[in-house]
Amino acid sequence: MEFKLDQAIEILERSPNVIREMLQGLSPDWLHNNEGGESFSPFVVLGHLVYGELTDWIPRARIILNQGEKRTFDPYDRFAQLTLYKDTPLEELLDKFASLRKKNLDELKSINISDEKLELKGKHPDIGTVTLKQLLATWVVHDLNHIAQIARVMARQYSDEVGPWKKHNPILLNRLPNP
């Protein structure tokens, strides 16, 4: 499917509500358990999404639009949320994500991005040259990845409890990497 900004915005606008519906009102076990080791819990994923709204998508889009490849994006700390939001109440974090996302999408819509602007380039510190279109498409995929991650982490809490039905539930069988 070819990237279309209006279709990307359809997903980006919905993500805060989807995640709110998935997490709001759940017990701490659902929110804070993970898949073991340093994997992310649903609560940590939410913090990661909030941090991204502050430091990733729109700030990098601004760099592409205003400075192009002259300025490399600031590195993104994929684990900042572990300390920044560890004591933040869930409801506050959900509200912060929704508020920041709305603000960022309002800014994105105000830019009037043309097909030519979508091809403007920026410089990522790890992967090199990227286009605005690739950045915005990645924003959508990033949201969907983390929604799937939340569902997977939660499903795996009952991995042993489903008994022989485990083989009929692929979400319990294939581990996808954390961000």
C-alpha positions in Angstrom: 0.0 0.0 0.0 1.4 3.4 -1.0 1.9 6.0 1.8 -0.8 8.6 2.0 -0.6 11.2 4.8 -4.4 11.3 5.4 -4.4 7.5 5.9 -1.4 7.6 8.2 -3.2 10.2 10.3 -6.2 7.8 10.5 -4.0 5.4 12.5 -2.0 8.0 14.4 -5.2 9.7 15.7 -6.6 6.4 17.0 -3.6 5.0 18.8 -4.1 6.9 22.1 -7.7 5.7 22.4 -6.8 2.1 21.4 -4.1 2.0 24.1 -6.3 3.7 26.6 -9.0 1.0 26.0 -6.4 -1.8 26.3 -4.9 -0.5 29.6 -7.2 1.7 31.6 -8.6 0.1 34.7 -6.4 -3.0 34.6 -4.8 -4.5 37.7 -1.0 -3.9 38.2 -0.2 -7.5 37.1 -1.5 -6.8 33.6 0.2 -3.4 33.4 3.6 -4.2 34.9 4.4 -7.8 34.0 6.6 -8.4 31.0 8.0 -11.3 29.0 11.1 -11.6 31.3 14.5 -10.1 31.3 14.6 -6.5 30.1 11.5 -6.8 28.0 8.9 -4.0 28.2 5.7 -4.3 30.2 2.5 -2.6 28.7 3.1 0.3 31.2 6.7 0.8 29.9 5.5 0.6 26.3 3.2 3.5 27.1 6.0 5.5 28.6 8.1 4.8 25.5 5.3 6.2 23.3 5.0 9.3 25.4 8.7 9.9 25.2 8.6 9.5 21.4 5.9 12.2 21.2 8.3 14.6 22.9 11.5 13.7 21.2 11.1 11.7 18.1 8.5 12.2 15.3 7.7 15.8 15.1 11.1 17.1 16.2 12.7 15.0 13.5 10.1 16.1 10.9 11.0 19.7 11.8 14.7 18.9 11.3 14.0 17.4 7.8 11.8 20.4 6.8 14.1 23.1 8.1 17.6 21.8 7.9 17.5 18.6 5.8 20.6 16.5 6.0 22.7 19.4 7.4 21.8 18.3 10.9 21.7 14.7 12.1 18.8 13.8 14.3 19.5 13.7 18.0 19.9 10.1 19.1 16.7 8.6 20.6 17.0 7.0 24.1 14.7 3.9 23.8 14.9 3.4 27.5 14.4 6.9 28.9 10.9 6.0 30.0 12.3 3.5 32.5 13.3 6.4 34.8 11.2 9.3 33.5 7.8 7.7 34.0 8.3 4.9 36.4 6.3 6.6 39.1 3.7 8.3 36.9 0.1 7.1 37.4 -1.3 5.2 34.5 -4.2 7.7 34.0 -1.7 10.6 33.9 0.4 8.8 31.3 -2.6 7.9 29.1 -3.7 11.6 29.2 -0.2 12.8 28.4 0.1 10.5 25.4 -3.3 11.6 24.1 -2.5 15.3 24.6 0.9 15.2 23.1 -0.3 13.1 20.1 -3.1 15.6 19.4 -0.7 18.5 19.6 1.8 16.7 17.3 -0.9 15.8 14.8 -2.3 19.4 14.8 1.2 20.6 14.0 1.7 18.0 11.3 -1.6 19.0 9.6 -0.7 22.7 9.8 2.5 22.1 7.7 0.5 21.3 4.5 2.9 18.6 3.4 3.1 18.2 -0.3 4.4 15.2 -2.2 7.6 17.2 -2.7 8.0 17.7 1.0 7.5 14.0 1.6 10.7 13.4 -0.4 12.8 15.8 1.6 15.7 14.1 3.4 17.1 14.0 6.9 20.0 12.2 8.5 19.4 9.5 11.1 22.3 8.9 13.5 22.3 5.1 12.9 20.6 4.4 9.6 21.7 7.4 7.5 19.6 9.2 5.0 15.8 9.0 5.4 12.9 10.8 3.8 10.0 12.6 5.6 7.7 10.0 4.0 9.7 7.2 5.6 9.7 8.9 9.0 6.0 9.4 8.9 5.3 5.8 7.7 7.6 4.5 10.5 5.6 6.5 13.0 2.5 4.6 12.0 4.2 1.2 12.0 5.8 2.0 15.3 2.4 2.6 16.8 1.0 -0.6 15.4 4.1 -2.5 16.5 3.6 -1.3 20.1 -0.1 -2.0 20.1 0.7 -5.6 19.0 3.5 -5.7 21.6 1.1 -4.8 24.4 -1.4 -7.5 23.3 1.4 -10.0 23.0 2.9 -9.3 26.5 -0.6 -9.5 28.0 -1.4 -12.7 26.3 1.8 -14.3 27.4 0.8 -13.8 31.0 -1.5 -16.8 30.5 0.9 -18.7 28.4 1.1 -21.6 30.8 -2.6 -21.3 31.9 -4.0 -22.2 28.4 -2.6 -25.7 28.6 -2.9 -27.6 25.3 -4.5 -24.7 23.5 -1.1 -23.0 23.4 -0.4 -24.5 20.0 -3.6 -22.9 18.6 -2.6 -19.4 19.8 0.3 -18.1 17.7 0.6 -15.0 19.9 2.1 -17.3 22.5 4.5 -19.0 20.2 6.5 -16.4 18.4 8.4 -13.8 20.2 8.9 -10.5 18.5 11.7 -8.2 19.6 11.2 -5.2 21.8 11.8 -1.8 20.3 
